[in-house]
Amino acid sequence: MHLFRVAIAVLVAPYFVAGAALAQTASTGSGQAWPAKPVRVVIPWPPGGSNDVVGRIVMQKVGESLGQQFIVDNRPGASGAIGADPVAKAPPDGYTIMVHSTTHLGNAHLYKKLPYDTLKDFAPVGTLAAQPGALATHPSLPAKSVKEFIGLARAQPGQINYSSSGNGSSPHLSMALLTSMTGINLVHIPYKGGAPQVTALMGGEAQASLATISTVITHVKSGRLRALGVSSAKRSGMMPDVPTIAEAGVPGYEMSPWIGVYVPANTPKAIIDKLNAESNKALKHPDVANSLTNQVLDPQPSTPEEFAQRIKVDYEKYGKLIRATGMKID
């Protein structure tokens, strides 16, 4: 009897091992290992902005690691809502993913109706980077500090224009928080992305902007723009002489937008976990980390669960801010 049991164990052991290996392999649901073909990376912003930069750098490295193409598809418009829609409706098979910012959450509160459910139609994969902002002004504006800017805005209500990368975008919400905390009245001019936002500021169409540091740092260093304060809780290592907005005169101010990866809801967890692991591995690669850091985009790896919790907290935070400021888009 003992020999019989040993023989059975020997016969069935390979099947248990094979089953365990199969369970650890990301599958599309058809039993085919993922990715078996090119993956579309939808970035709902135009080329050149922080979302585009992060998405291209990280996903290129992910593609190299997995031996498959990750093809960027820029779908700008409506602060990312236009690009998010086809992702929400795509098959949940891992071949359509989205790189989007906190603006994705703001849109849910800003628009009366979206063609998708922000929380139910997407599954979080993980964060990629933090994108701290800077209050930047055109040199023609006679304000050389946050306090002077606030004083000037109070003396000239409704006369200073500020640009953003779109209604409900992180730069829009960041400035909205500043105006609500200081009581100043500025005129908002939305553009379609971070690059046009900064171009408008440099051209004088706007006099101020709370733009991501990566989009303004070169122009600040050249003297074509002036940085008054950063939106993060700590000073930026790339602009150490620029104080935080909180320490420069607005105690308690802090906005730390992020960029993350989503897939359509109901995408197999094995695919989500594999994409998350590969993204985190890419963020730790020296070339990727240096490229992002040099553009003031701080690598920010996370687990899907940590990203889900961050979404929950920020969804409520941005909703409260939008309701308090009365922002809305029909």
CORWONOR-V831217 format. One record per residue. N is the residue number from 1. D_LAST is the distance of its C-alpha to the last C-alpha in whole Angstrom. Layout:
N/D_LAST
N/D_LAST
This chain:
1/77
2/76
3/76
4/74
5/71
6/71
7/71
8/68
9/67
10/67
11/66
12/63
13/62
14/60
15/58
16/57
17/56
18/55
19/52
20/51
21/51
22/48
23/46
24/46
25/45
26/41
27/41
28/38
29/39
30/42
31/44
32/43
33/43
34/40
35/39
36/41
37/39
38/37
39/34
40/30
41/28
42/25
43/23
44/20
45/20
46/23
47/26
48/28
49/26
50/27
51/25
52/27
53/30
54/30
55/29
56/32
57/35
58/35
59/34
60/37
61/39
62/38
63/39
64/42
65/43
66/42
67/44
68/41
69/38
70/35
71/33
72/30
73/27
74/24
75/21
76/18
77/15
78/11
79/13
80/15
81/13
82/15
83/18
84/18
85/17
86/21
87/22
88/21
89/22
90/26
91/29
92/30
93/33
94/33
95/32
96/28
97/27
98/25
99/25
100/22
101/21
102/20
103/17
104/17
105/17
106/14
107/11
108/12
109/11
110/8
111/6
112/6
113/8
114/10
115/13
116/16
117/17
118/17
119/20
120/22
121/21
122/23
123/26
124/27
125/30
126/31
127/30
128/31
129/31
130/29
131/28
132/29
133/27
134/29
135/28
136/29
137/30
138/31
139/35
140/34
141/33
142/36
143/35
144/37
145/36
146/33
147/34
148/35
149/31
150/30
151/33
152/32
153/28
154/29
155/32
156/29
157/26
158/23
159/25
160/25
161/22
162/21
163/20
164/18
165/18
166/14
167/11
168/12
169/16
170/19
171/20
172/17
173/17
174/21
175/21
176/18
177/21
178/24
179/22
180/22
181/25
182/27
183/25
184/25
185/22
186/21
187/19
188/16
189/17
190/15
191/17
192/17
193/20
194/23
195/25
196/23
197/22
198/26
199/27
200/25
201/26
202/30
203/29
204/28
205/25
206/24
207/27
208/26
209/24
210/24
211/25
212/26
213/30
214/31
215/29
216/31
217/34
218/36
219/35
220/36
221/39
222/40
223/39
224/36
225/33
226/34
227/33
228/33
229/32
230/31
231/29
232/31
233/33
234/36
235/37
236/36
237/40
238/39
239/38
240/41
241/41
242/37
243/37
244/34
245/32
246/33
247/37
248/36
249/35
250/32
251/33
252/31
253/29
254/28
255/26
256/27
257/24
258/26
259/26
260/26
261/27
262/26
263/27
264/26
265/26
266/30
267/31
268/35
269/36
270/39
271/36
272/34
273/37
274/39
275/36
276/35
277/39
278/39
279/36
280/38
281/41
282/39
283/38
284/42
285/43
286/44
287/43
288/39
289/40
290/41
291/38
292/36
293/37
294/38
295/35
296/34
297/32
298/34
299/35
300/34
301/35
302/34
303/35
304/32
305/33
306/32
307/29
308/28
309/29
310/27
311/24
312/24
313/25
314/22
315/20
316/21
317/21
318/18
319/16
320/18
321/18
322/14
323/14
324/17
325/16
326/13
327/10
328/7
329/4
330/0
